[in-house]
Amino acid sequence: MNYKYPEDILARARNIKAVALDSDGVIFTGHVIEGKEGPLAKTRCHADGQGVSLLRAAGIPIVCVTGEHGQHAAFLERLVEKWNGLPSVASGKWLPIKIFSGVERLQKVAVVESWLASHRLNLGDCAALGDDLTDYDLLRHVGLAAAPAQAEDVVKKVVHFVTPRRGGHGAIRDLANFILDAKGVDVTSLLLR
């Protein structure tokens, strides 16, 4: 898969030891079904859940950092609770995913840097997937910056990798495939864990 990427980008992907994800436009499509009392639903793709599982099975910790809060952040909290309820987390094989919500654009770098330090990692060890200006500063500081296909042009100009698929439609799986392929990981061996 990675044959078309320059060696310096592949080297960045090989070095990745952690992944930071935005929520809306990355995990979720960015579309919200609103009701009288607030948001009713957000949509996502199960292929992204598999991408999250593949990264975790490869020993790569994941953090979700979003500016969303309240009812809008509740969708992410429920999803991560589901992911963290998997048997591989309960058995200690996979690390739980951490969420930071209500984090504004300029705080994202410091929040991710602090989370990475708790894993004895730094920003150069981290990939981040973001789609808009709220992710811009973080993307400029990480080892591998990535954007989903529908990301704003200003974001696409500063990233190393643009996923073939849109956020909420497989972008996380694309990033997982890219990183694991660059590392030479046989994903079929991960599924057997």
C-alpha positions in Angstrom: 0.0 0.0 0.0 2.7 2.5 1.0 4.7 2.3 -2.3 3.6 5.7 -3.4 4.8 7.7 -0.3 8.2 9.2 0.0 10.6 7.5 2.3 10.6 10.4 4.8 6.9 10.0 5.3 7.2 6.2 5.7 9.9 6.7 8.2 7.6 9.0 10.2 4.9 6.3 10.1 7.3 3.6 11.2 8.2 5.7 14.3 4.7 6.2 15.5 4.0 4.9 19.0 0.7 6.7 19.8 -2.2 8.2 18.0 -4.4 11.2 18.8 -7.8 11.5 17.2 -10.3 14.4 16.9 -14.0 13.5 17.2 -16.3 15.3 14.8 -15.0 15.0 11.2 -12.6 12.2 12.2 -14.4 9.5 14.4 -17.8 10.8 13.5 -18.8 12.2 10.1 -19.5 15.7 11.4 -23.2 15.3 10.8 -25.5 15.7 13.8 -29.2 14.8 13.9 -30.7 17.5 16.2 -33.9 17.2 18.2 -35.8 19.7 20.3 -33.7 19.0 23.3 -30.3 18.7 21.6 -28.3 16.2 19.6 -30.0 12.9 18.9 -27.4 11.0 16.9 -24.0 11.2 15.2 -22.9 8.7 12.6 -19.6 6.7 12.1 -18.2 3.7 10.3 -17.4 0.4 11.9 -14.3 0.2 9.7 -12.9 2.9 12.0 -13.6 0.8 15.1 -11.6 -2.0 13.5 -8.8 0.5 12.8 -8.8 1.5 16.4 -8.6 -2.2 17.4 -5.7 -2.9 15.1 -3.7 0.0 16.5 -4.4 -1.1 20.0 -3.6 -4.7 19.2 -0.2 -3.5 17.9 0.4 -1.8 21.3 -0.3 1.7 20.1 -2.1 3.8 22.7 -4.9 6.1 21.5 -6.2 9.4 22.9 -9.3 11.3 21.7 -9.1 15.1 22.1 -12.1 17.3 21.2 -13.4 20.7 21.7 -16.9 19.2 22.1 -18.4 19.2 25.6 -21.8 18.4 27.2 -24.3 16.5 25.1 -22.1 16.6 22.0 -19.2 15.0 23.8 -21.5 12.3 25.3 -21.5 10.5 21.9 -17.8 10.1 22.0 -17.8 9.2 25.7 -20.3 6.3 25.0 -18.3 5.1 22.0 -15.0 5.1 23.9 -16.8 3.4 26.9 -17.8 0.6 24.4 -14.3 0.3 23.0 -12.9 0.2 26.5 -15.3 -2.5 27.5 -13.8 -5.0 25.0 -12.4 -8.2 26.5 -8.8 -7.3 25.4 -8.9 -4.2 27.6 -10.3 -6.1 30.6 -7.6 -8.7 30.2 -4.9 -6.0 30.1 -3.8 -6.8 26.5 -4.9 -3.4 25.3 -4.6 0.0 27.0 -7.9 1.9 27.5 -8.5 4.9 25.3 -8.4 8.2 27.1 -10.7 11.1 26.3 -10.1 14.8 26.8 -13.2 16.9 25.9 -13.8 20.6 26.0 -10.2 21.2 24.8 -9.8 24.3 22.7 -7.5 24.6 19.7 -4.5 26.1 21.5 -4.8 23.7 24.4 -4.6 20.5 22.3 -0.8 20.5 22.0 -0.3 20.7 25.7 -3.0 18.1 26.5 -1.6 15.6 24.1 2.0 16.3 25.2 1.0 15.7 28.8 -0.8 12.4 27.9 2.2 11.3 25.9 4.5 12.0 28.8 2.4 9.6 30.9 3.4 7.0 28.4 7.1 8.1 28.3 6.5 9.4 24.7 6.8 12.8 23.1 5.0 14.6 20.2 7.5 13.2 17.7 6.2 9.7 18.6 2.6 10.6 17.9 0.4 10.6 14.9 -2.7 12.9 14.9 -5.7 12.8 12.7 -7.6 16.1 12.4 -9.9 17.8 9.9 -10.2 21.5 10.7 -8.6 24.6 12.4 -9.2 23.2 15.9 -6.6 20.6 15.1 -4.2 22.8 13.1 -1.7 23.5 15.9 -1.5 19.9 17.1 -1.0 18.7 13.5 2.0 21.0 13.1 3.7 19.5 16.2 3.3 15.7 15.9 5.6 13.2 14.2 2.9 12.2 11.6 0.1 14.6 10.8 -2.9 13.2 9.0 -6.2 14.5 7.7 -9.3 12.8 6.4 -10.2 13.2 2.7 -12.8 16.0 3.5 -10.5 18.0 5.7 -10.2 21.7 5.1 -7.5 22.7 2.6 -5.7 24.8 5.2 -5.2 21.5 7.2 -4.3 19.4 4.2 -1.5 21.8 3.4 0.3 21.0 6.7 -0.2 17.2 7.0 2.0 14.4 5.8 -0.8 12.0 4.9 -4.4 12.5 3.6 -6.6 9.4 4.1 -8.4 8.1 1.0 -11.7 8.0 3.0 -13.6 10.8 4.7 -13.8 11.2 8.5 -16.5 8.9 9.9 -16.3 6.8 6.8 -13.0 4.8 7.3 -10.3 7.5 7.7 -9.1 6.0 11.0 -8.8 2.6 9.4 -6.9 4.2 6.5 -4.4 5.8 9.0 -4.1 2.5 11.0 -3.4 0.6 7.7 -0.8 3.2 6.7 1.0 3.1 10.0 0.9 -0.7 10.4 1.9 -1.3 6.8 4.9 1.1 7.2 5.9 -0.8 10.3 5.7 -4.1 8.4 3.0 -5.4 10.7 0.9 -8.3 9.4 -2.6 -7.2 10.4 -3.9 -10.7 10.1 -1.7 -11.7 13.0 -3.2 -9.0 15.1 -6.7 -10.3 14.5 -5.7 -13.6 16.1 -4.8 -12.0 19.5 
